[in-house]
Amino acid sequence: MAHLVYFNGRGRGEIVRMMLAASEIPFTESFLTERKQFENLLEDGALSFKQVPLLRIDDMELVQTGAIVRYVARKGGLYSADDKMAAMIDMYYDASRDFQYIFLTLKFLKTEEQVIADAKAAGDSKYFPALEKRLKENGTGFLVGNSLTLADVGFLEVLLMCIEYGGEHFFDDYVEVQKYYQRLISIPSMANFLKSPFRKRKNDDQYIAEVKLVLNRT
């Protein structure tokens, strides 16, 4: 069984949780709430680059979110052995991370109102038209191939936040994106995850305080 070490919040850990769920890999998790916990991980050599999330899986201690989710995707059959398809999955997944970064600034650097405005502007100018075009071209209901991949899970995380913060009509002007979103949240593994305790709450003051305390940031 895999074990995730992160904060009791979303941040960069949520995509790891979503990928584990999508790949149907059972996992447990523990939360960092005190500086000493983080220091212990450093002393034990568990954090190669002095950062979390940390995933313990298959006798490995993995950090770097991209490496973690790609490993999980391969184990769960949500990647591709074909180099061209893998490159396409990487391209759309990395784009989803660029989009998602807007939400990572919430309450750390920007207010909710600023984040919503930035997300809407980025969505309308770049991401939603690109998704609309790709979904029409591929014609399978997924971004790459004919089944769920890492690319889809990456964008699902962002679309969920768009709806949660910006309202249910956030991407009403994009018919294919609407259908895509509804399709993804209806996939059993994703539907079950969204109803489970593994789905973390929105950023709140407690989460922000714990992150700053653990990482020794003001």
FENFEN-V295119 format. One record per backbone hydrogen bond with DSSP energy under -1.0 kcal/mol. CO is the residue of the C=O (numbers start at 1). NH is the residue of the N-H. E is the energy in kcal/mol with one decimal. If there is no record, write none. Layout:
CO/NH/E
CO/NH/E
This chain:
2/28/-2.1
3/56/-3.0
4/30/-2.3
5/54/-1.9
6/32/-2.0
7/9/-2.1
10/13/-1.7
10/14/-1.0
13/17/-2.1
14/18/-2.6
15/19/-2.3
16/20/-2.4
17/21/-2.3
18/22/-2.9
19/23/-2.3
20/25/-2.8
21/24/-1.2
26/2/-1.9
28/4/-2.6
30/6/-2.0
34/38/-1.0
35/39/-2.3
36/40/-2.3
37/41/-1.7
38/42/-2.0
39/43/-2.6
40/44/-2.1
41/46/-2.1
42/45/-1.0
47/50/-1.6
54/5/-2.9
55/62/-2.9
56/3/-2.2
57/60/-1.5
60/57/-1.7
62/55/-2.8
64/68/-2.3
65/69/-2.7
66/70/-1.9
67/71/-2.0
68/72/-2.5
69/73/-2.5
70/74/-2.1
71/75/-2.2
72/76/-2.2
73/78/-3.1
78/150/-2.4
82/86/-2.8
83/87/-2.1
84/88/-2.0
85/89/-2.6
86/90/-2.6
87/91/-2.4
88/92/-2.3
89/93/-2.6
90/94/-3.0
91/95/-1.8
92/96/-1.9
93/97/-1.6
94/98/-1.8
95/99/-2.1
96/100/-2.6
97/101/-1.7
99/102/-1.1
100/103/-1.1
100/104/-1.1
103/106/-1.3
105/109/-3.0
105/110/-2.1
110/107/-3.1
111/115/-2.3
112/116/-2.6
113/117/-2.0
114/118/-2.5
115/119/-2.8
116/120/-2.4
117/121/-2.3
118/122/-2.5
119/123/-2.8
120/124/-2.6
121/125/-2.1
122/126/-2.0
122/127/-1.5
123/128/-2.5
126/130/-1.5
127/131/-2.5
128/132/-2.8
129/133/-2.4
130/134/-2.4
131/135/-2.9
132/136/-1.7
133/137/-2.2
134/138/-3.0
135/139/-2.0
149/153/-2.0
150/154/-2.4
151/155/-1.9
152/156/-2.6
153/157/-2.0
154/158/-1.1
155/159/-2.8
156/160/-2.6
157/161/-1.4
158/162/-2.4
159/163/-2.2
160/164/-2.6
161/165/-2.7
162/166/-2.3
163/167/-1.9
167/170/-1.7
169/172/-1.6
171/174/-1.6
174/178/-2.2
175/179/-2.3
176/180/-2.5
177/181/-2.6
178/182/-2.3
179/183/-2.3
180/184/-2.5
181/185/-2.3
184/187/-1.0
187/191/-3.0
188/192/-2.8
189/193/-1.6
190/194/-2.4
193/196/-1.5
196/199/-1.3
204/208/-2.3
205/209/-2.5
206/210/-2.4
207/211/-2.4
208/212/-2.2
209/213/-2.3
210/214/-2.7
211/215/-2.4
212/217/-2.9
